[in-house]
Amino acid sequence: MMQIAHTADVTVVGGGLAGVTAAVSAARNGARVALINNRGVLGGNSSSEIRVWVVGATAHGAQKFARETGLMGELFAENQWRNPEGNPILWDHVVLDLVRAEPNITLFLNTEVREVEAGGEEEDRVIRSVTGWQSGSEKLITFESPIFLDCTGDGLVGLLAGARFATGREDRSVYGEDWAPDVADDNMLGSTILFYTKDTGRPVRFVPPGITKDVEAFDLPLRRHIDPGMNGCDYWWIEWGGELDAVADNERIRDELWGIVFGIWHHIKNSGRFDADNLTLEWVGSLPGKREYRRFLGDHVLTQQDIVGQTRFPDSVAFGGWSIDLHPPGGIYAADSPSKHLFGPGLYDIPFRCLYSANVRNLMLAGRDISASHVAFGSTRVMATCAVVGEAAGAGAALAVRRGVTPREIATSHLGELQSMLLRQDASLLGVPWQDPSDLALKAAVTASSTLTRLAGDGGGEPEPLPIGEADFGLLLPADPRIDVVRIGVDAARATTATVELWGTGGGLNHIPVEPLARREVRVEAGRGRLEARFDDVPFDGGEVVVVVRRNADLAVLVGVGRPPYGVLGLLSREPALDTGKPQSNAWSAFELRRRTPRFEVEPATAAYRPEQVAGGLARPYDGPNLWVSEGGGEQHVELRWSEERAIGRVELIFNDDVDEDLVNLHHHRTPYLVMPELVKDYRIEVARTGGWETAASVTGNRMRRRVHVLDPATRAGALRVVVTATNGDERAMIVAVRVFET
């Protein structure tokens, strides 16, 4: 046995997606990082050992323009390119490669941290070191650093350090949450084991092992949908252990879940009710995928009201959007629904004060153990949200080390610097503008070769009628500067009166109708034509609006192929949600009209795609698309010009990779694009010299949203432009941000 001491700036314990993004974020911000994981692969519940799909703010498409950017966005995009079939083994290596590419990270796999040296009074404790056993190499390793991150999920480091935490379900009186129980208890969400099958092409028999449960004895086939074509997370409801201790009873929970898995497979193979003769088990998990355990207490505890009411926090560093998704403690044996969901009108903020311990001064948190109530945890627990929290925590840790302060002092004295760091790396942060004074782009005059000003959907080919007899139709539009007239192509079975309404979205976190603004009754003649609604008497403050055509059995909306201008979405209501007074994002579906173009036209001309938006402002849709879009195809450029020559050492670009497209790591659904069509493919950076424009950098085959170019140190120029020569499929060039630095 060897005893080793390892010193770093930041020690991250736990190699799930929260730990991975925390480590990479800290490393990219200059910290020397030790990343410790107790398994041989990274990814936690998403790894090939457990195989849960990575979901987050998009909520399987219920939320609009909600896909995570930053490090989670890098992982999604890289996996889409390398692993579109959703192979769990290849996903492992997408995650591993992200970590191994960082020279500032030292990775310790198969290392179980089980000792924490900490001291101090109960209200002000300090971690001095953690010690882990690396079994395969028989090394006992002690890790020392100024900042520690507990990304273990179960929260063992925080427990041993003496950090305050909660488990189970708080009663309603603690935080005033409607979804909390009347009486507190120790119940939690349960654990799950999944399985995969394959078709062998010939009959295969199944002899159930002794651990197999008789699922027909407790009517499981009557209460759950079972299908031989289902695999992996299709069986997310194989859940148990919520009434036990997820750690202390881990072995018992695993055995029970194994018994249920083999019982379901025995039912599929041997009940005679399914065509499954040629199917065999390909893989069954051996580790329970845990949903819940300890939640540490920070300076703020996120609650149901924060999520549904969309509390805007000054220290916001991340966002979520998954529903509050709670499961019955009895899991698969419960008679009620396997889950219940509560959606708000859109996305929500996660504050930095939830990412550090209130009583251990150098302990930070990321993943499912952050400071949240049990109810709020029902949303924050999903892995893509854990990952964006991890990125924020990692940046905060690096900044704390750099400034020699505690995480709490970051929240009180260095918040602007932290948010600027996150925005610079394109992290998932909403509504906070980029305004770093070191960015020379903020001092430039910005123009473009052309700019889209016509807000319309013409589409291609002959449009098809989409009946709206059973669904309200909505059209999300940027109101920049206003919406005076909206014309929508329709097909009327007979002359009818259409009810057309204008709604506000209630702010940049939402992309559905929330606030009623105006109502019009519009006469529509029989046959194909247009309905026209005027809103020129409605005051506007910019932002986004939704034009709603109420359901009408005599009316259909004309829809063509291709997608409308970016930032425009066609929506269909799944229920008469406008009349409930409680807008919920999942009540409006964009699925049926995603990348299809309703016939429409808006007056006046729009300024939503003006080129100056690439300098400063916001870097994703929020109260508008927030990007430059060219009028047409071919070679297009955006130009930055200064009053005098500047030293240009570094150019950072953010392109549009359509954050409305829902990507997933495994097999929930297939997205048809290896690279998003909107993303710039070929481009060059040119600088203005005395003799004319010179190429400073050139890229072909780009498939990344964020690109960084370090130029020749001697580069001085009075102007710079980014020239787009090809996209990955879209007819227009789009650029979200151009940032220019001296070094």
Protein Blocks (a to p, Z undefined) as FASTA:
>chain_A
ZZdddddfbdcehjbfklmmmmmmmmmnopacddddfbfbehijmmmklopacddfkono
laghkbcehjllmmmmmmmmmmmnopaklmmmmmmmmmmmpmkbccdehiacfbdcdedd
fklccdfbdcdddfklopacddddfbdcdfehnommmmmnopacdehjddfklnopakbc
fbdcfbdcddddddddddehiacdddddfklccfklnommmmpccdfkbghjllmmlcgh
jlmcfklmmmmmmmmmmmmmmmmmmmmmmnopaccklgccfbdcfbdcdfbdcddddfbd
cdfklmmnopacfkbcbdcfbdcddddfklmmpmbdfbdcdddfbdcdddfklmccfklm
kbccedjkbccdfklmmmmmpmklmmmmmmmmmmmmmmmmmnopafklmmmmmmmmmmmm
mmmnopacehiacfbfklmklmpccddfbdcfbdcdebgajdddddfklbccdddddddf
bdfbdcdddddfbdcddddddddehiakbccdfbdfbdcdddddedjddddddfklbcce
ehjddddddddfkbccdddedjddehiacdddfbdfklnopacfklpcfklmgoiacddd
dddddfklgfklmgghjfbdehiahiaddfbecjdddddddfbdcddfbdcddddehjmb
ccdfklmpccfbfbdfklcfbdcdddddfkbccdfbdcehiabfbdcddddfklccfbdc
dddfbdchiabdcdfbdcddfZZ
